[in-house]
Amino acid sequence: MTEIKAVEMDYLKKAIGTDGMPALSWVIQSDGVCVMQTAYQIQLSDTAKFQNVIYDSQKVISKESSGIKSCKKEDLHSCTRYWVRIKVWVKGTFQKENEEEESAFCKPVSFVTGLLNNEWQGDFVSAETKADKSNSKGTYLRKEFQIEKKVNTTGDLYPEEMKELKEMMKELWRILRSSPLK
């Protein structure tokens, strides 16, 4: 039996705030002898149960299992959680000429996109004058502030929380612009 044991996205187990489709990598485990991947299939959905498959690579003939970019950035939306599942076809040295073993789809993994398509609105913080810019080894800005709302400490952001985070960042930027730095 062949199965996919681990999937990484941009070399991470959890990818949050990606600027498009993360590069996928996976590890295959098989009870066969001298098994090599011959093909893969990647599916992308906006639901964990894959009721709505928004991308399907179909069967791609390839031995590659690392750094695979499947769909285009234009197919994705900002601040959205997507689920990915992969299956592979393998062939061992003791199998017949055209005989391949097909795995089941792996357990779905998810990633969350960040702001895409130039949606970030804000000014870049930099040195005040051209003279400062040429002499500066970096600009450090510090300002103390209080966050009134409860902060998610699980390390897992969902689209609703991404919207709330954007609002908090807007408020922080308003505070920074309206008062002198300490």
VEXTORGU-953969 format. One line per field, with one value per atom (N, C-alpha, C): z, y, x; residue number from 1; atom name. Coordinates in nm, 4 decimals. Each point is the difference from the previous one (the first is absolute). Last residue first. Example, Ala and Ser with C-alpha at 12.3 -4.5 7.8 and 13.67 -1.06 7.14 Angstrom:
! VEXTORGU-953969
w: [0.7080,0.0060,0.0730,-0.0070,0.0000,0.0000]
v: [-0.2250,0.1190,0.1090,-0.5720,0.1190,0.1200]
u: [1.2850,0.0820,-0.0770,0.0290,-0.0890,0.0900]
nr: [2,2,2,1,1,1]
atom: [N,CA,C,N,CA,C]
***
This chain:
! VEXTORGU-953969
w: [2.0896,0.1243,-0.0226,-0.3662,0.0485,0.1277,-0.1652,-0.0146,0.0588,-0.2127,0.1216,-0.0214,-0.3381,0.0722,0.1218,-0.2960,-0.0783,0.0804,0.1925,-0.0277,-0.0732,0.0771,0.1256,-0.0246,-0.3616,0.0333,0.1272,-0.1275,-0.0907,0.0289,0.2354,0.0428,-0.0855,-0.1319,0.1229,0.0537,-0.3687,-0.0403,0.1211,0.0794,-0.0596,-0.0465,0.1664,0.1090,-0.0537,-0.3138,0.0696,0.1140,-0.2299,-0.0879,0.0673,0.2195,0.0079,-0.0877,-0.0227,0.1265,0.0172,-0.3687,-0.0176,0.1265,0.0175,-0.0870,-0.0218,0.2344,0.0841,-0.0831,-0.2232,0.0814,0.0857,-0.2623,-0.0778,0.0820,0.2763,-0.0958,-0.0731,0.2963,-0.0392,-0.1047,0.4068,-0.1193,-0.0339,0.3951,-0.1141,-0.1294,0.4704,-0.0483,-0.1160,0.2564,0.0342,-0.0478,-0.0852,-0.0237,0.0282,0.2350,-0.1098,-0.0088,0.1924,0.0301,-0.1238,0.0587,-0.0268,0.0401,0.0415,0.0795,-0.0161,-0.0264,-0.0851,0.0869,0.0374,0.0634,-0.1028,-0.0301,-0.0221,0.0681,-0.1068,0.0845,-0.0288,-0.3247,0.0586,0.0842,-0.3442,0.1146,0.0522,-0.4453,0.0546,0.1138,-0.3248,0.1048,0.0545,-0.4575,0.0726,0.0996,-0.2547,0.0259,0.0804,-0.1262,-0.0027,0.0292,-0.2132,0.0903,-0.0157,-0.2620,0.1219,0.0920,-0.4153,-0.0366,0.1230,0.0600,-0.0717,-0.0321,0.1936,0.0974,-0.0681,-0.2774,0.0777,0.1031,-0.2496,-0.0829,0.0744,0.3106,-0.1066,-0.0813,0.3447,-0.0293,-0.1184,0.0564,0.0548,-0.0473,-0.0067,-0.0402,0.0667,-0.0780,0.0992,-0.0395,-0.3173,0.0530,0.0965,-0.0958,-0.0390,0.0596,-0.1536,0.1080,-0.0549,-0.1366,-0.0113,0.1200,-0.2962,0.1162,-0.0245,-0.3281,0.0882,0.1232,-0.4293,0.0397,0.0879,-0.1332,-0.1039,0.0450,0.4022,-0.1365,-0.0875,0.5529,-0.0924,-0.1367,0.2681,0.0551,-0.0957,0.0732,-0.0802,0.0768,0.1887,-0.0059,-0.0811,0.0454,0.0072,-0.0110,0.1098,-0.0390,0.0078,-0.0800,0.0751,-0.0485,-0.0180,-0.0475,0.0960,-0.0750,0.0892,-0.0437,-0.3939,0.1354,0.0837,-0.4159,0.0294,0.1442,-0.2216,0.0306,0.0173,-0.3245,0.1418,0.0137,-0.3949,0.0274,0.1496,-0.3406,0.1172,0.0277,-0.4768,0.0976,0.1177,-0.4777,0.1236,0.0978,-0.4574,0.0048,0.1277,-0.0507,-0.0809,0.0175,0.4055,-0.1447,-0.0702,0.4865,-0.0597,-0.1510,0.3306,-0.0237,-0.0572,0.1191,-0.0958,-0.0321,0.1395,0.0601,-0.1036,0.0130,-0.0666,0.0682,0.0811,0.0165,-0.0768,0.0779,-0.0629,0.0098,0.3119,-0.0880,-0.0632,0.2565,-0.0104,-0.1032,0.3390,-0.1048,-0.0020,0.1897,0.0167,-0.1232,0.2810,-0.1072,0.0340,0.1391,0.0363,-0.1241,0.1890,-0.1044,0.0531,0.1809,0.0308,-0.1138,-0.0092,-0.0134,0.0336,-0.0813,0.1355,-0.0008,-0.4825,0.1194,0.1269,-0.4651,0.0584,0.1263,-0.4907,0.1450,0.0436,-0.4518,0.0354,0.1484,-0.1998,-0.0440,0.0368,0.0662,0.1016,-0.0329,-0.1960,-0.0137,0.1102,0.0445,-0.0657,0.0016,0.1376,-0.0822,-0.0663,0.1899,0.0002,-0.0932,0.2773,-0.1059,0.0199,0.2520,-0.0638,-0.1121,0.1099,0.0823,-0.0803,-0.1614,0.1182,0.0946,-0.5461,0.0962,0.1161,-0.4099,0.1153,0.1108,-0.4076,0.0531,0.1184,-0.3243,-0.0076,0.0434,0.1352,-0.0586,0.0031,0.0429,0.0161,-0.0772,0.1763,-0.0659,0.0199,0.1968,-0.0976,-0.0918,0.2681,-0.0077,-0.1092,0.3145,-0.0893,0.0072,0.2343,-0.0882,-0.0916,0.2920,-0.0480,-0.0992,0.3877,-0.1071,-0.0417,0.3352,-0.0743,-0.1209,0.3642,-0.1459,-0.0761,0.4898,-0.0508,-0.1527,0.2432,0.0509,-0.0542,-0.2736,0.1096,0.0404,-0.3661,0.1047,0.1139,-0.3558,0.0298,0.1036,-0.3658,0.0877,0.0191,-0.1792,-0.0008,0.1057,-0.3032,0.1062,-0.0177,-0.1607,-0.0236,0.1208,-0.2607,0.1154,-0.0465,-0.1644,-0.0282,0.1314,-0.0120,-0.1456,-0.0363,0.4442,-0.0455,-0.1515,0.2605,-0.0469,-0.0446,0.3036,-0.0557,-0.0386,0.1897,-0.0970,-0.0736,0.2576,-0.0081,-0.1102,0.3280,-0.1190,0.0051,0.3059,0.0424,-0.1186,0.0962,-0.0699,0.0565,0.0389,0.0713,-0.0707,-0.1061,-0.0306,0.0856,0.0151,0.0260,-0.0206,-0.1904,0.0741,0.0104,-0.1401,0.0062,0.0814,-0.2644,0.0754,-0.0084,-0.0324,-0.0642,0.0891,0.0057,0.0510,-0.0793,-0.1707,0.0269,0.0527,0.0935,-0.1131,0.0402,0.2950,-0.1068,-0.1282,0.5543,-0.1227,-0.1055,0.4909,-0.0593,-0.1269,0.2966,0.0244,-0.0583,0.0277,-0.0719,0.0176,0.2368,-0.0066,-0.0687,0.0146,0.0203,-0.0056,-0.2771,0.1310,0.0105,-0.3982,0.0993,0.1427,-0.3834,0.0153,0.1144,0.0381,-0.0891,0.0233,0.0862,0.0428,-0.1075,0.1820,-0.1036,0.0604,0.0991,0.0433,-0.1196,-0.0374,0.1455,0.0470,-0.4244,0.0226,0.1498,-0.2446,0.0530,0.0141,-0.1885,-0.0096,0.0547,0.0334,0.0000,0.0000]
v: [5.8083,0.0154,-0.0407,0.2170,-0.1216,0.0296,0.2727,-0.0070,-0.1299,0.0236,0.0403,-0.0128,-0.1083,0.1139,0.0442,-0.3823,0.1247,0.1201,-0.4382,0.0366,0.1325,-0.1830,0.0433,0.0466,-0.1902,0.1291,0.0561,-0.4318,0.0981,0.1393,-0.3583,0.0209,0.1069,-0.1378,0.0781,0.0309,-0.2858,0.1353,0.0920,-0.4531,0.0627,0.1427,-0.2647,0.0355,0.0698,-0.1696,0.1148,0.0459,-0.3905,0.1166,0.1253,-0.4075,0.0404,0.1219,-0.2013,0.0703,0.0501,-0.2676,0.1282,0.0834,-0.4339,0.0792,0.1381,-0.3221,0.0600,0.0840,-0.2431,0.1019,0.0740,-0.3682,0.1196,0.1094,-0.3140,-0.0331,0.1277,-0.1898,0.1064,-0.0492,-0.1937,-0.0416,0.1073,-0.0174,0.0013,-0.0398,0.0680,-0.1368,-0.0063,0.3887,-0.0464,-0.1421,0.4682,-0.1447,-0.0440,0.4332,-0.0392,-0.1524,0.3979,-0.1219,-0.0430,0.5234,-0.1264,-0.1170,0.4558,-0.0138,-0.1373,0.1962,-0.0673,-0.0303,0.3913,-0.1040,-0.0590,0.2591,0.0089,-0.1180,0.2865,-0.0880,0.0205,0.0688,0.0667,-0.1022,0.0850,-0.0676,0.0837,-0.0809,0.0761,-0.0804,0.0282,-0.0710,0.0924,-0.0650,0.0885,-0.0823,-0.0492,-0.0568,0.0974,0.1054,-0.1440,-0.0733,0.5200,-0.0882,-0.1455,0.3987,-0.0218,-0.1044,0.1409,-0.0429,-0.0297,0.1624,-0.1272,-0.0500,0.4284,-0.1079,-0.1362,0.3724,-0.0093,-0.1121,0.1090,-0.0719,-0.0173,0.0400,0.0808,-0.0847,-0.2052,0.1240,0.0785,-0.5531,0.1157,0.1282,-0.3979,0.0105,0.1221,-0.3358,0.0801,0.0022,-0.0604,-0.0636,0.0961,-0.0120,0.0644,-0.0772,-0.1965,0.0624,0.0630,-0.4018,0.1448,0.0604,-0.4965,0.0681,0.1492,-0.3257,0.0455,0.0733,-0.2320,0.1396,0.0553,-0.4764,0.0951,0.1456,-0.3399,-0.0230,0.1187,-0.1554,0.0986,-0.0208,-0.4329,0.1351,0.0948,-0.5449,0.1031,0.1315,-0.5159,0.1217,0.1024,-0.5815,0.1214,0.1188,-0.5857,0.1302,0.1094,-0.5778,0.1015,0.1359,-0.5525,0.1383,0.0880,-0.5287,0.0822,0.1459,-0.3294,0.0191,0.0782,-0.3269,0.1381,0.0079,-0.4645,0.0795,0.1449,-0.3120,0.0215,0.0657,-0.3374,0.1324,0.0108,-0.3028,-0.0022,0.1427,-0.2721,0.1053,-0.0209,-0.2650,-0.0110,0.1098,-0.1441,0.1106,0.0022,-0.3288,0.1165,0.1189,-0.3461,-0.0179,0.1333,-0.0599,0.0026,-0.0176,0.0367,-0.1352,-0.0029,0.4078,-0.0724,-0.1390,0.3975,-0.0651,-0.0806,0.4526,-0.1247,-0.0535,0.3844,-0.0475,-0.1298,0.4725,-0.1316,-0.0393,0.3603,-0.0318,-0.1375,0.4551,-0.1444,-0.0245,0.4287,-0.0513,-0.1518,0.5025,-0.1444,-0.0517,0.4962,-0.0703,-0.1482,0.4959,-0.1343,-0.0662,0.5431,-0.1012,-0.1326,0.5310,-0.1308,-0.0957,0.5588,-0.1146,-0.1276,0.4960,-0.0337,-0.1150,0.1750,0.0455,-0.0501,-0.2794,0.1239,0.0331,-0.3015,0.0058,0.1355,-0.1313,-0.0875,0.0073,0.2281,0.0648,-0.0825,-0.1622,0.0972,0.0643,-0.4919,0.1368,0.0897,-0.5503,0.0947,0.1401,-0.3640,-0.0570,0.1042,-0.1006,0.1076,-0.0447,-0.2630,-0.0029,0.1148,-0.1807,0.1306,0.0104,-0.4875,0.1111,0.1295,-0.4543,0.0024,0.1135,-0.2397,0.1094,-0.0100,-0.2692,-0.0595,0.1036,-0.0321,0.0678,-0.0781,0.0684,-0.0947,0.0737,0.0940,0.0641,-0.1016,0.0122,-0.0792,0.0669,0.3249,-0.1305,-0.0758,0.4308,-0.0147,-0.1200,0.3360,-0.1422,-0.0164,0.4018,-0.0318,-0.1496,0.1853,0.1153,-0.0179,-0.2970,-0.0068,0.1144,-0.1175,0.0970,-0.0006,-0.2915,0.0077,0.0915,-0.1601,0.0037,-0.0086,0.0387,-0.1273,-0.0073,0.3922,-0.1103,-0.1351,0.4701,-0.0701,-0.1210,0.2845,0.0986,-0.0585,-0.2458,0.0288,0.1108,-0.3146,0.1161,0.0318,-0.4343,0.0669,0.1093,-0.3386,0.0980,0.0589,-0.4543,0.0799,0.0894,-0.3201,0.0537,0.0715,-0.3971,0.1065,0.0493,-0.3234,0.0193,0.1141,-0.1932,0.0674,0.0155,-0.4061,0.1376,0.0573,-0.4479,0.0696,0.1423,-0.4439,0.0954,0.0751,-0.3528,-0.0008,0.0957,0.0198,-0.0594,0.0099,0.1885,-0.1301,-0.0743,0.5537,-0.1153,-0.1280,0.5876,-0.1227,-0.1165,0.5549,-0.1207,-0.1147,0.5733,-0.1193,-0.1211,0.5519,-0.1111,-0.1158,0.5735,-0.1104,-0.1106,0.5147,-0.1207,-0.1017,0.5670,-0.1147,-0.1220,0.4076,-0.0412,-0.1188,0.4020,-0.1438,-0.0397,0.4945,-0.0785,-0.1467,0.3130,0.0970,-0.0687,-0.1347,-0.0223,0.1031,-0.0883,0.1278,-0.0152,-0.4158,0.1054,0.1300,-0.5718,0.1228,0.1016,-0.4810,0.0929,0.1264,-0.3419,-0.0855,0.0822,0.1262,0.0144,-0.0964,0.1007,-0.0651,0.0186,0.1311,0.0923,-0.0461,-0.2975,0.1105,0.1084,-0.5760,0.1322,0.1011,-0.5387,0.1026,0.1306,-0.5775,0.1389,0.0922,-0.4744,0.0121,0.1444,-0.3077,0.1223,0.0250,-0.5000,0.1164,0.1182,-0.5617,0.1254,0.1133,-0.5782,0.1179,0.1244]
u: [0.7636,0.0759,0.1427,-0.3690,0.0657,0.0762,-0.4529,0.1467,0.0551,-0.5016,0.0721,0.1506,-0.3391,-0.0603,0.0799,0.1080,0.0040,-0.0452,-0.0183,0.1398,0.0097,-0.4287,0.0615,0.1432,-0.2298,-0.0600,0.0636,0.1226,0.0605,-0.0548,-0.1905,0.1381,0.0672,-0.4259,-0.0077,0.1405,-0.0324,-0.0414,-0.0037,0.0786,0.1187,-0.0326,-0.3519,0.0909,0.1243,-0.3040,-0.0582,0.0902,0.1224,0.0151,-0.0540,-0.0670,0.1399,0.0256,-0.4213,0.0143,0.1433,-0.0870,-0.0688,0.0140,0.1640,0.0867,-0.0625,-0.2443,0.1025,0.0964,-0.3299,-0.0665,0.1026,0.1562,-0.0345,-0.0672,0.3130,-0.1031,-0.0394,0.4549,-0.0910,-0.0979,0.3470,-0.0727,-0.1024,0.2822,0.0914,-0.0671,-0.1682,0.0184,0.0977,-0.1832,0.1347,0.0256,-0.3299,0.0091,0.1433,-0.2348,0.0878,0.0046,-0.3673,0.0727,0.0792,-0.1098,-0.0674,0.0885,0.1538,-0.1214,-0.0652,0.5205,-0.0979,-0.1209,0.4079,-0.0794,-0.0965,0.5155,-0.1441,-0.0668,0.5117,-0.0780,-0.1473,0.4448,-0.1155,-0.0740,0.4723,-0.0591,-0.1152,0.3741,-0.1115,-0.0602,0.4751,-0.0730,-0.1076,0.3423,-0.0893,-0.0794,0.5098,-0.1319,-0.0823,0.4300,0.0239,-0.1304,0.1283,-0.0728,0.0426,0.1349,0.0779,-0.0615,-0.2061,0.1353,0.0856,-0.4458,-0.0037,0.1410,-0.0671,-0.0210,0.0075,0.0144,0.1245,-0.0102,-0.3846,0.0969,0.1318,-0.4279,0.0611,0.0966,-0.2757,-0.0718,0.0577,0.0075,0.0705,-0.0676,-0.3341,0.1399,0.0630,-0.4758,0.0702,0.1470,-0.4552,0.1186,0.0685,-0.5362,0.1240,0.1163,-0.4999,0.0741,0.1261,-0.3683,-0.0071,0.0698,-0.0549,0.0566,-0.0053,-0.1255,-0.1070,0.0517,0.1985,0.0218,-0.1115,0.0201,-0.0415,0.0048,-0.0271,0.0463,-0.0373,0.0665,-0.0556,0.0632,0.0097,0.0077,-0.0685,-0.1049,0.0653,0.0018,0.0012,-0.0797,0.0779,-0.0316,0.0803,-0.0943,-0.0110,-0.0539,0.1058,-0.0887,0.0735,-0.0495,-0.1953,0.0119,0.0808,0.0818,-0.0817,0.0174,0.0898,0.0519,-0.1008,-0.1377,0.0372,0.0493,0.0818,-0.1196,0.0458,0.2905,-0.0296,-0.1371,0.2079,-0.0564,-0.0300,0.3460,-0.0867,-0.0444,0.1591,0.0227,-0.0941,0.2063,-0.0763,0.0406,0.1705,-0.0960,-0.0834,0.3658,0.0360,-0.0954,0.0105,-0.0029,0.0206,0.2142,-0.1327,0.0104,0.3655,-0.0494,-0.1420,0.2412,0.0843,-0.0528,-0.3452,0.1159,0.0764,-0.3532,0.0366,0.1248,-0.4457,0.1373,0.0194,-0.3400,0.0117,0.1464,-0.3233,0.1119,-0.0189,-0.2826,0.0194,0.1091,-0.2154,0.0885,-0.0103,-0.2521,0.0206,0.0724,-0.1457,0.0700,0.0029,-0.2819,0.0445,0.0580,-0.0825,-0.0152,0.0526,-0.1658,0.0585,-0.0327,0.0559,-0.0894,0.0753,0.1277,-0.0454,-0.1002,0.0587,0.0704,-0.0662,-0.0361,-0.0529,0.0788,0.1082,-0.0190,-0.0535,0.1391,-0.1127,-0.0355,0.3782,-0.1236,-0.1239,0.4470,-0.0376,-0.1350,0.0999,0.0503,-0.0540,0.0960,-0.0911,0.0592,0.2969,-0.1058,-0.0891,0.5277,-0.1011,-0.1101,0.4198,-0.1007,-0.0988,0.4166,-0.0040,-0.1025,0.1142,0.0462,-0.0054,-0.0661,-0.0854,0.0402,0.0710,0.0215,-0.0974,0.0171,0.0671,0.0215,-0.3945,0.1182,0.0555,-0.4638,0.1113,0.1270,-0.5221,0.1179,0.1141,-0.5723,0.1220,0.1132,-0.3742,-0.0137,0.1329,-0.1155,0.1091,-0.0207,-0.3433,0.0329,0.1042,-0.2958,0.1120,0.0253,-0.3598,0.0214,0.1212,-0.3932,0.1385,0.0205,-0.3617,0.0201,0.1470,-0.1479,-0.1250,0.0158,0.3285,0.0180,-0.1333,0.1119,-0.0512,0.0010,0.1398,0.0821,-0.0439,-0.0535,-0.0662,0.0844,0.1073,-0.0221,-0.0835,0.3701,-0.1398,-0.0092,0.3450,-0.0098,-0.1474,0.3549,-0.1294,-0.0001,0.3655,-0.0221,-0.1393,0.3252,-0.1198,-0.0205,0.4266,-0.0713,-0.1257,0.4209,-0.0963,-0.0615,0.3516,-0.0070,-0.0940,0.3300,-0.1206,0.0058,0.2488,0.0199,-0.1337,0.2388,-0.1165,0.0378,0.2197,0.0564,-0.1106,-0.2336,0.1461,0.0441,-0.4697,0.0626,0.1515,-0.3317,0.0519,0.0615,-0.0390,-0.0551,0.0587,-0.0491,0.0374,-0.0686,0.1484,-0.0762,0.0519,-0.0160,0.0805,-0.0900,-0.0026,-0.0585,0.0966,-0.1020,0.0957,-0.0640,-0.1324,-0.0320,0.1122,-0.0741,0.0649,-0.0220,-0.3592,0.1308,0.0551,-0.3330,0.0018,0.1374,-0.0909,-0.0489,-0.0011,0.1784,-0.0268,-0.0457,-0.0576,0.0769,-0.0380,-0.1345,0.0386,0.0812,0.0083,-0.0981,0.0540,0.0859,0.0377,-0.1116,0.2031,-0.1125,0.0487,0.3027,-0.1178,-0.1277,0.4581,-0.0638,-0.1171,0.2784,0.0841,-0.0509,-0.2571,0.1137,0.0899,-0.3511,-0.0326,0.1033,-0.0558,0.0445,-0.0351,-0.1283,-0.0117,0.0480,0.0229,0.0188,-0.0111,-0.0892,0.0134,0.0103,-0.2202,0.0772,0.0005,-0.0403,-0.0723,0.0946,-0.0741,0.0739,-0.0857,0.0453,-0.0840,0.0887]
nr: [182,182,182,181,181,181,180,180,180,179,179,179,178,178,178,177,177,177,176,176,176,175,175,175,174,174,174,173,173,173,172,172,172,171,171,171,170,170,170,169,169,169,168,168,168,167,167,167,166,166,166,165,165,165,164,164,164,163,163,163,162,162,162,161,161,161,160,160,160,159,159,159,158,158,158,157,157,157,156,156,156,155,155,155,154,154,154,153,153,153,152,152,152,151,151,151,150,150,150,149,149,149,148,148,148,147,147,147,146,146,146,145,145,145,144,144,144,143,143,143,142,142,142,141,141,141,140,140,140,139,139,139,138,138,138,137,137,137,136,136,136,135,135,135,134,134,134,133,133,133,132,132,132,131,131,131,130,130,130,129,129,129,128,128,128,127,127,127,126,126,126,125,125,125,124,124,124,123,123,123,122,122,122,121,121,121,120,120,120,119,119,119,118,118,118,117,117,117,116,116,116,115,115,115,114,114,114,113,113,113,112,112,112,111,111,111,110,110,110,109,109,109,108,108,108,107,107,107,106,106,106,105,105,105,104,104,104,103,103,103,102,102,102,101,101,101,100,100,100,99,99,99,98,98,98,97,97,97,96,96,96,95,95,95,94,94,94,93,93,93,92,92,92,91,91,91,90,90,90,89,89,89,88,88,88,87,87,87,86,86,86,85,85,85,84,84,84,83,83,83,82,82,82,81,81,81,80,80,80,79,79,79,78,78,78,77,77,77,76,76,76,75,75,75,74,74,74,73,73,73,72,72,72,71,71,71,70,70,70,69,69,69,68,68,68,67,67,67,66,66,66,65,65,65,64,64,64,63,63,63,62,62,62,61,61,61,60,60,60,59,59,59,58,58,58,57,57,57,56,56,56,55,55,55,54,54,54,53,53,53,52,52,52,51,51,51,50,50,50,49,49,49,48,48,48,47,47,47,46,46,46,45,45,45,44,44,44,43,43,43,42,42,42,41,41,41,40,40,40,39,39,39,38,38,38,37,37,37,36,36,36,35,35,35,34,34,34,33,33,33,32,32,32,31,31,31,30,30,30,29,29,29,28,28,28,27,27,27,26,26,26,25,25,25,24,24,24,23,23,23,22,22,22,21,21,21,20,20,20,19,19,19,18,18,18,17,17,17,16,16,16,15,15,15,14,14,14,13,13,13,12,12,12,11,11,11,10,10,10,9,9,9,8,8,8,7,7,7,6,6,6,5,5,5,4,4,4,3,3,3,2,2,2,1,1,1]
atom: [N,CA,C,N,CA,C,N,CA,C,N,CA,C,N,CA,C,N,CA,C,N,CA,C,N,CA,C,N,CA,C,N,CA,C,N,CA,C,N,CA,C,N,CA,C,N,CA,C,N,CA,C,N,CA,C,N,CA,C,N,CA,C,N,CA,C,N,CA,C,N,CA,C,N,CA,C,N,CA,C,N,CA,C,N,CA,C,N,CA,C,N,CA,C,N,CA,C,N,CA,C,N,CA,C,N,CA,C,N,CA,C,N,CA,C,N,CA,C,N,CA,C,N,CA,C,N,CA,C,N,CA,C,N,CA,C,N,CA,C,N,CA,C,N,CA,C,N,CA,C,N,CA,C,N,CA,C,N,CA,C,N,CA,C,N,CA,C,N,CA,C,N,CA,C,N,CA,C,N,CA,C,N,CA,C,N,CA,C,N,CA,C,N,CA,C,N,CA,C,N,CA,C,N,CA,C,N,CA,C,N,CA,C,N,CA,C,N,CA,C,N,CA,C,N,CA,C,N,CA,C,N,CA,C,N,CA,C,N,CA,C,N,CA,C,N,CA,C,N,CA,C,N,CA,C,N,CA,C,N,CA,C,N,CA,C,N,CA,C,N,CA,C,N,CA,C,N,CA,C,N,CA,C,N,CA,C,N,CA,C,N,CA,C,N,CA,C,N,CA,C,N,CA,C,N,CA,C,N,CA,C,N,CA,C,N,CA,C,N,CA,C,N,CA,C,N,CA,C,N,CA,C,N,CA,C,N,CA,C,N,CA,C,N,CA,C,N,CA,C,N,CA,C,N,CA,C,N,CA,C,N,CA,C,N,CA,C,N,CA,C,N,CA,C,N,CA,C,N,CA,C,N,CA,C,N,CA,C,N,CA,C,N,CA,C,N,CA,C,N,CA,C,N,CA,C,N,CA,C,N,CA,C,N,CA,C,N,CA,C,N,CA,C,N,CA,C,N,CA,C,N,CA,C,N,CA,C,N,CA,C,N,CA,C,N,CA,C,N,CA,C,N,CA,C,N,CA,C,N,CA,C,N,CA,C,N,CA,C,N,CA,C,N,CA,C,N,CA,C,N,CA,C,N,CA,C,N,CA,C,N,CA,C,N,CA,C,N,CA,C,N,CA,C,N,CA,C,N,CA,C,N,CA,C,N,CA,C,N,CA,C,N,CA,C,N,CA,C,N,CA,C,N,CA,C,N,CA,C,N,CA,C,N,CA,C,N,CA,C,N,CA,C,N,CA,C,N,CA,C,N,CA,C,N,CA,C,N,CA,C,N,CA,C,N,CA,C,N,CA,C,N,CA,C,N,CA,C,N,CA,C,N,CA,C,N,CA,C,N,CA,C,N,CA,C,N,CA,C,N,CA,C,N,CA,C,N,CA,C,N,CA,C,N,CA,C,N,CA,C,N,CA,C,N,CA,C]
***
